[in-house]
Amino acid sequence: MALASSLAGAVAGGFGNPSRVPEKMSGKVEVIEYSRDRTIKGVTRELPMPAVVRVLRRFRRDRQAIRFSRVNIYTRDGFACQYCGERMDTEDLTFDHVVPRAVGGRTTWDNIVAFCVPCNHAKANRTPEQAGMHLRRRPSKPRYLPVVTVRMDRRHVPEEWRPYWNVTLDN
């Protein structure tokens, strides 16, 4: 699916001209099967969406800038509170200004950490030192973000993938 989204991104603006998409991917992947109901739409052309591809050789992806966002903060911090260390689901996390905004703290990679609600109440509008709390790791802008694994169950596997799926899935 990552390749499909790369191709879609290429058609949408990365290459400008949809006819250059096959040229860019030429020799790198082989399309085994196309989606039965999805396409990649360009300005003047519509291409079938690859559903199953085989990578023929490694290729580099263009390095993209890492956007400052809540989910990227959580990913950088391993979905764990940076004060107590407990791993949590995204809906149970928030983020904290290490140096509170009220005293000049900014909303930057170097001043924001993932944070659980109990630690939020304990720290309140103070610095970690004032609250007697310690950060597990000093925040900084990541150079990369780890690959996110998408889990699927049998009900959500695209039909085109089933003949190639080599594992038993639990419902």
C-alpha positions as CSV (number, residue, x, y, z in Angstrom):
1,M,0.0,0.0,0.0
2,A,3.0,2.3,0.6
3,L,3.9,2.0,-3.0
4,A,0.4,2.7,-4.1
5,S,0.3,5.8,-2.0
6,S,3.7,6.8,-3.4
7,L,2.3,6.4,-6.9
8,A,-0.8,8.3,-6.0
9,G,1.4,11.1,-4.5
10,A,3.4,11.1,-7.7
11,V,0.4,11.5,-9.8
12,A,-1.1,14.2,-7.5
13,G,2.0,16.4,-7.7
14,G,5.3,14.7,-7.2
15,F,6.0,14.1,-10.8
16,G,3.5,16.6,-12.2
17,N,2.8,14.4,-15.3
18,P,1.1,11.1,-14.6
19,S,2.7,9.6,-17.7
20,R,6.0,9.8,-15.9
21,V,4.9,7.5,-13.0
22,P,5.7,4.3,-14.8
23,E,9.0,5.8,-16.0
24,K,10.0,6.6,-12.3
25,M,9.1,3.1,-11.1
26,S,10.4,1.3,-14.2
27,G,12.7,-1.6,-13.3
28,K,12.0,-1.3,-9.5
29,V,8.6,-3.0,-9.1
30,E,6.4,-5.4,-11.1
31,V,2.7,-5.0,-10.8
32,I,1.2,-8.5,-10.2
33,E,-2.4,-7.4,-9.9
34,Y,-4.4,-4.2,-10.1
35,S,-7.2,-3.1,-7.8
36,R,-10.6,-4.0,-9.1
37,D,-12.2,-0.8,-7.9
38,R,-9.5,1.8,-7.2
39,T,-7.6,4.1,-9.6
40,I,-5.0,6.9,-9.4
41,K,-6.5,10.1,-10.8
42,G,-4.3,12.6,-12.5
43,V,-5.4,15.9,-14.1
44,T,-5.7,14.4,-17.6
45,R,-5.4,10.7,-17.0
46,E,-6.6,7.9,-14.8
47,L,-4.4,4.9,-14.0
48,P,-5.3,1.6,-12.4
49,M,-4.2,1.4,-8.8
50,P,-1.7,-1.4,-8.2
51,A,-3.0,-3.8,-5.5
52,V,-0.2,-6.4,-5.4
53,V,3.4,-5.5,-6.4
54,R,6.7,-7.4,-6.3
55,V,9.8,-5.3,-5.5
56,L,12.5,-6.2,-8.0
57,R,15.2,-4.1,-6.5
58,R,15.7,-1.8,-3.6
59,F,15.1,1.9,-4.2
60,R,15.5,5.0,-2.1
61,R,12.6,7.0,-1.1
62,D,13.0,10.8,-1.1
63,R,13.6,12.0,2.5
64,Q,10.6,14.0,3.6
65,A,10.6,16.6,6.3
66,I,9.2,15.4,9.5
67,R,6.1,17.5,10.4
68,F,5.6,18.7,13.9
69,S,2.3,17.0,14.9
70,R,0.8,15.2,17.9
71,V,1.1,11.7,16.4
72,N,4.7,12.4,15.5
73,I,5.5,13.5,19.1
74,Y,3.8,10.3,20.3
75,T,5.8,8.2,17.8
76,R,9.1,9.8,18.7
77,D,8.4,9.2,22.4
78,G,7.3,5.5,21.9
79,F,3.7,6.2,22.9
80,A,4.9,6.4,26.5
81,C,4.6,9.2,29.1
82,Q,8.0,10.8,29.3
83,Y,7.6,11.3,33.1
84,C,6.3,7.9,34.4
85,G,7.2,5.8,31.4
86,E,3.9,4.1,31.0
87,R,3.0,3.1,27.4
88,M,-0.5,4.1,26.4
89,D,-2.9,4.3,23.5
90,T,-3.0,7.7,21.7
91,E,-6.4,8.6,23.3
92,D,-4.9,8.3,26.8
93,L,-1.9,10.6,26.0
94,T,-1.6,14.3,25.7
95,F,1.4,16.5,25.2
96,D,3.2,18.7,27.7
97,H,5.3,21.9,27.4
98,V,8.4,21.0,29.4
99,V,8.9,24.7,30.1
100,P,5.3,26.0,30.4
101,R,4.1,28.5,27.9
102,A,3.2,30.8,30.8
103,V,6.9,31.3,31.5
104,G,8.0,31.5,27.8
105,G,8.1,27.9,26.7
106,R,7.5,27.4,23.0
107,T,5.6,24.7,21.1
108,T,8.7,23.1,19.5
109,W,10.2,19.6,19.2
110,D,12.7,20.5,22.0
111,N,10.0,21.6,24.5
112,I,7.1,19.1,23.9
113,V,6.8,15.5,25.2
114,A,4.1,12.8,25.4
115,F,2.4,12.9,28.7
116,C,-0.3,11.0,30.6
117,V,-3.2,12.6,32.4
118,P,-2.1,11.7,36.0
119,C,1.4,13.2,35.4
120,N,-0.3,16.2,33.8
121,H,-2.2,16.8,37.0
122,A,1.0,16.3,39.1
123,K,3.1,18.7,37.0
124,A,0.4,21.3,36.4
125,N,1.8,24.6,35.1
126,R,5.4,24.1,36.5
127,T,8.7,23.0,35.2
128,P,9.7,19.4,35.9
129,E,12.2,20.7,38.5
130,Q,9.6,22.7,40.3
131,A,7.2,19.7,40.3
132,G,10.0,17.3,41.5
133,M,9.6,15.2,38.3
134,H,12.3,14.0,35.9
135,L,12.1,13.5,32.1
136,R,13.0,10.0,30.9
137,R,14.6,11.5,27.8
138,R,15.4,15.0,26.7
139,P,13.0,16.0,23.8
140,S,14.6,16.8,20.4
141,K,13.6,16.8,16.7
142,P,13.8,13.3,15.3
143,R,16.0,12.6,12.3
144,Y,13.5,10.0,11.2
145,L,10.3,8.3,12.3
146,P,10.1,4.5,12.6
147,V,7.9,2.6,10.2
148,V,4.4,2.3,11.4
149,T,2.9,-1.3,11.2
150,V,-0.7,-1.5,10.2
151,R,-2.5,-4.5,11.7
152,M,-5.3,-6.1,9.7
153,D,-7.7,-8.8,10.4
154,R,-9.3,-11.1,7.9
155,R,-12.3,-8.8,7.4
156,H,-10.1,-5.9,6.2
157,V,-7.6,-7.6,3.9
158,P,-8.2,-6.5,0.3
159,E,-9.6,-9.3,-1.8
160,E,-6.7,-8.9,-4.3
161,W,-4.2,-9.8,-1.5
162,R,-5.8,-13.1,-0.4
163,P,-4.1,-15.4,-2.9
164,Y,-0.7,-14.0,-1.8
165,W,-1.3,-13.9,2.0
166,N,0.8,-16.6,3.6
167,V,-0.3,-16.3,7.3
168,T,-3.4,-17.2,9.2
169,L,-5.3,-14.2,10.4
170,D,-7.3,-14.1,13.6
171,N,-10.7,-12.4,13.6
